[in-house]
């Protein structure tokens, strides 16, 4: 059972997401929070597997909350919620350790799927929004690109193949199909990639891959 937390200052959003996730037999919403400070309190009091965190909230915003949540002794996975066109800070949330982001008008079935994917160790990036957002807020500069390429040089050719597909947003199952390997082998490759590149999750690995010019 995936233990989820909803973090949003809009009570109706919290209610809607709670009803949606609780309707899935594999998910239980065990906590809600109206801002980042409450999110930290709830995550400390409860074991949370996946937190859906809004970006703009009073007292403590979603970016700061993500950093704090990921630094807990038992850190939950984090999915950032955003309206995208209004929020200019989603990249910062991803860099802070979020495992993905969703637009608030995402199809309900995709939100449920995202919670399952992230809980299983994958990332969930809205494809169109991810490309637009990274293009806009993650402009590559030369020192950044050089440092990213140095990390990429540590990977084996097969690991680079896996990273290329990971950076495209493919799941472990997708990568296994594309590269004709077992999903367990893909998981092992991903773990080595994260350790070798010194990043904490798939999103940060994807951003480094873009910095290095591995993807466009």
N, C-alpha and C positions, 0 to 999 in steps of 0.2 A: 504494500500500500504506500503510495506517494503522499507524504505529508506536506501540504502547501500552505502558504501565507499570502494574503492579499494586502498590498500596501498602497493606499490611494486616499487622498483627502476628500474625495467625492463618495458619500455614503451609498448613493445609488449604484455607482460603479462597483464598489465593494460587494454590495448585495447581488448584483447581476453576475459578477465573476464567481462568487461563492456558489450561487445556485447552479451555474454552468459546470464548475469543476466537481461539485458534490454529486452531480448527476452521472459522473463517470465512476464505474465500480472500482477503478484502480487508484482513485484520488480522493483524499479527504482534506478539506480545508480546516486546519486546526488553529489558525490564528488570523486576526485582521489587525491592521494598524492604519491610523489616519495620517501619519507622518513618519519621517525617518527615525526619530527618537523612540516612538512607540514600536517601530519595527525592530530596533535593537533589543528593546525590553522583551518583546514577544519571542524573538529568536533565541534569547538567552533562557527564557522560561520554558520553551518548547523545543523539541527537536524538529527542525524544519528541513525538508529536502529541497524544495523549490519555492522561491519567493518571487511573486510578480510585483514589481516596484515601479510606481509612477515616477516621472522625472520631476515635475514641478509640485512641490508640497511645502507647507509652512514649517517653520522651526528647523527642520533638517531635510534638504532636498534628496532626490533619489540617487544622485551621484555620490554624495557624501555617505548616504546610507549604504550604498553598494560597497564602498570601500570598507566601511565598518563591519558590514555583514560578512564580507569575505575574510576579514581578519579574526573572526571568532574562532574558538577552539574547534567547533563543529560547524564550519561555514555552510550555509545553504547555497545551492545554485541560484543564480539571479537572472530573471528575464525582465528587461526594462520595458515599460509601457510608455508609449509616446503618441502624440498627435502628429509628429514628424514635422509638418509644415510650420508649427509654432515653436517647437523645441530645438534649440541650437546646441544642446549639450549631450546628445545621445552618444557621440563618439567618446566623450569623456567618461560616460558610464561604462561603455565597453572596455575602454582602457583601464578602468578601475576594477574590472574583473567580472562584469556581467557576461553571461553565457549566450546572450542574444537579445533581440528586442522585437517587439510586436507593435504594430499600429493598433490603436484602440478600436478601429473599425474592422479589424481582422475577423474573418469568418469564425464563428464559435468553434467549429470542429477543428480548425487550425490552432486555436488557442489550446484546446485539450491536447492535441497532438504535440504541440510545442512543450508542454509540461512533461509529457512522457519522454520526448526526445532528450530534453535537457537533463531530466532525472537519470537517464541512461548514459549520460556522458557526452551527448552530441550537442551541437550548437543549433540555434534556430534564429536565422536572420531573414527578415522579410526581403526577398531577392531584389526587387526594384528599389525599395527604400535603402537597402544596404549599399548598393552601388552609388546611388545619388548622394547618400550621406557621407560615405567615405571619400568620394570624389571632392565633395565640398569642404569637409572639415579635416581631411587628413592629407593635405598637400605635401608631397614628398620634397625634402630638401636634400642636398648632397651629403652632409654628414650623417643624416638619418639613414639615407639609402646605403651608404658605405657600411655603416654599423650593421644594418639588416643583412646585407650580402655576406658579411663576415660570419654571421650566425648561420646563414643558409649553406655556406661552404662546409659546415660541419656535418651536413646530412649526406647520407648515401643516395645514389641515383633513385633507388626505389622509394626512399623516404621523401625525396623531392616530388616524385610522381603522386604520392599520397597527399602531400601538402598542397599541391596544385589543385587537386579535386576538393580537398577540405576547404581551401580558401574560396572555392567557388560556391560553397555552401552545401556540398553533398554530405549525406549521412554516411555512417560506416557501411551500411548495407549497400548504398549507391556505389561507394568506392570499391567495395568487394566485387560488385558486378562489373564495374568498368575495368578493373585491373585483374580480374579472374583470380581472386584469392579468397580465402576464408575470411568471414567477418572477424573472427578471433585474431587472425593475423593482422587485419587492419587496425584493430584496437591496440595491438602490441606496437605497431608502427607509430600510431598516434601518440601513445605514451612516450615512446623514445623521442619523437619529434618535439613534444612539449618540454621534456627534460633537457634535450640537447640545445634547444633554442632559448631555454631559460624563461619560459612563459607559463602562465598558470592555466590557460584554457585555450580552446580552439579559436575563439574570436581573436585573441591576441596573436596567435600564430598566423591567422589569416591577414591581420593588419601588417605584421612583419613581412609576410610574403609579398604583399602589395608594395611596401616600402622598397623591397629588394628588386622589384620589377618582375617577379615570378608570375604575377597576374596583372591584368589591366582592367 
